[in-house]
Amino acid sequence: MNGLLITLIFTSFGISQGVMAQSRLLESVKRNSDEAKSICESFRDLNKKNISAGSQKSIQKISTQKNISEVDAEILSMYVRGLYCPETF
């Protein structure tokens, strides 16, 4: 019973840390609209080449530029597209 409780505590702590990190990432873009505009411009450039902003190539580029995981880069991509450049694909 105690082992299960300890496991649940550490699991919830790990999940909350991930959520907080993603929240900080999204908040940084929300507070800095120039950063979001820059990301949108790169999405538009990719779209001109018929490459989706959600493509693996795009996600890897964001991941490398921001020094974040590909999962976080994908979340950031969806967030930016949804709020700042929904016309991109």
Buried (B, 14 or more C-beta within 10 A) or exposed (E): EEEEEEEEEEEEEEEEEEEEEBEEBBEEBBEEEEBBEBBBEBBEEBBEEEBBBBEEEBBEBBBEEBEBEEEBBBBBBEBBBEBBBEEBE
